[in-house]
Amino acid sequence: MFKEDMIDKSMLIHHTTYEQLIDSAKKSKDFVESKREVSTCDIIIQYFTTLIDHDTMQRSLLTPLSNVDPNMVIRSLRDIEACIPIEGITITGEVKEIEDKLYNGFVVLSLGNEKSEYMLLNMSNSQAGLRQFNESENEFSVIGPKMGFVESLDINMYLLRRKIKSPALVIEELSMGSMSKTKVIIAYLDGITSDKHINSMRQRLSDVDFDIVWDTTALEQIISDQSNSPFPLFLSTERIDRVAYALVSGQVAVMSDGSPYVMSGPSTLLDFFISPEDYYYNWVLGSFFRLVRLMGVFFSIFSSSLYVSVMTYHYEVIPMELLEPLLESRANVPFPPFMEVIFLEITIELLREAGARLPTKVGQTLGIVGGIVIGQAAVSAALTSNVLLIIVALSALASFTTPIVTMSNTIRLLRFPFILMASFLGGLGIMIGFVCLLCHLFNLKSLGTPYVVPLYPFRKESFADSFVRLPFRLINKRPLYLDTKQRLKFNPGKEKRGRGELTDE
């Protein structure tokens, strides 16, 4: 799914005529078509500005063309070829070859009166030793690509086009912010993404009346369906492969100049717990790690509140073998369980915030040393029990398993209202809080799409890639709730034949 060889075959269908190819390319803002008069002939130059090296183009193409003898008679592209100091020039009339080269950073040159042959010149942006770009520090993965987006919008569009080399990729540009005039890009796959989602995203961004647009994450809050919810309703990521997967699935992506984060939607709750690594591992391992991640979320939210509930109201649910160690650990603690938990939770949050604001190496040292020293001192001073210290530490670790930072922050926040409800009503309070949380989630929408789909509304077809990740041959369709124009991603029958297996087809 995140692998390039899993990109939809329908996206690779080639245009039959050159005019169709250019009409498709013109839908994108970064496509350029210019006309130059060389000698007595008009030359048309076409290319994607985000894919070419402008210095090379100026030095090796535009300057030689401007120096052509005005008295020179140009009858064909061969005459132009003799004036351009570039090796490997191709002259062809094959639309398929032109399409492949155009989306790989080539410039297409043609004579104004000639419609059968076109010159292809390699002007691709080869400065890319792509390691000069950003590594996704906040969404790190052990295996798979490490490259992320940067603050430059032009580079981000280049990286996206390098990942999805398809005529279906359309890039639209908007200017937002009455004072900042920030360039904002809408990206989607033509013929796949639902027009309803494209128009909705375009309309919401066009309606924004704001003075300065600082970041894509600010846009996310402004155009959100429910701005009062602590849950992120659009998925913001700095990973290129995650955005490519979102586009191939049928979502709309938004990026802004000056921001390394790209927003995609409509998103669902489960999207925030899916990691790109789930697709780089074998499906058994990917499913296991995803389930561990989801269990970690529930543990992070409910472990501290369950401790407060049990130690305050429900001693009877504790086995006798465990009750005595628990009572001994709290024998010298002068505070009720609620105050004990709040003290440790706030301490953990202070350590986490301090570590995030300090330089990386100092922050890591502070987190480790501070946690050990403060935890040991709190237990020795009888401010908290050692059992609770273990629970809160595990709860903090479990919150870090969430791949998306914004959802991780939401989980950190959710612990406190559940702790408060448990202190007042015990287990009943936790159940009431959980029901209220479910009601809130059921009412949320992302770009008009229910937030907790496929759970509600129930969509059985989408469970193949939700709580677990089944083999690729079983997840060959796009999610039903995205209402895409083409549901099939690839044909699993062709995959089998590629491995030498016979089918009835």
Helices and strands as residue ranges (DSSP letters): G 4-6, G 9-12, H 18-25, E 31-38, E 41-48, H 54-57, I 58-62, H 63-66, H 77-81, E 90-92, H 95-102, E 106-111, E 118-122, G 126-128, G 130-132, H 153-163, E 169-176, E 182-189, H 195-206, H 216-222, E 235-237, H 240-249, E 252-256, E 262-265, G 269-273, H 277-280, H 283-312, G 315-317, H 320-329, H 337-357, H 360-380, H 386-399, H 405-425, H 427-443, E 445-446, E 449-450, G 460-464, G 472-474, G 480-482, H 492-498
